[in-house]
């Protein structure tokens, strides 16, 4: 007798909303997020929380460090800076490049957000980033007019 086993597909991750991601980075910030960051002098990161629906990373940004123009693989994100501040340049809906400062209030980034992040300050900045769904792969942009060349 031969048995046929039906292929069972696991459920897709439940995507968190921007508001849920913002609340999550606030909750992580209320704990001890610095404890997941490895020691070092360069940009470094540690995983603070992970599930099939979301990942939360804590990133340390020494002065002058940054990440050039990139996307988040269609993930919605929330960012909260807990030490220092970060300069963000991003591509707006009309294709224009806009600048803002990421600071202590959570900032929600839509799934199609393309940006660069730089610590232009003189002290290390630390930020918390939540992504839903978890990022599988980031795409970087090669655009000299947008990418970081020197901190300003």
Secondary structure, DSSP 8 states (H G I E B T S, - for coil): -----------------HHHHHHHHHHHHTS-GGGGS---SS-EEEEEEE-SS-EEEEEEE-TT-EEEEE--TT-EEEEEEEES-EEEEEE-TTS-EEEEEE-SS-EEE-TT--EEEE--SSS-EEEEEEEES--S---B---TTTS-SS--
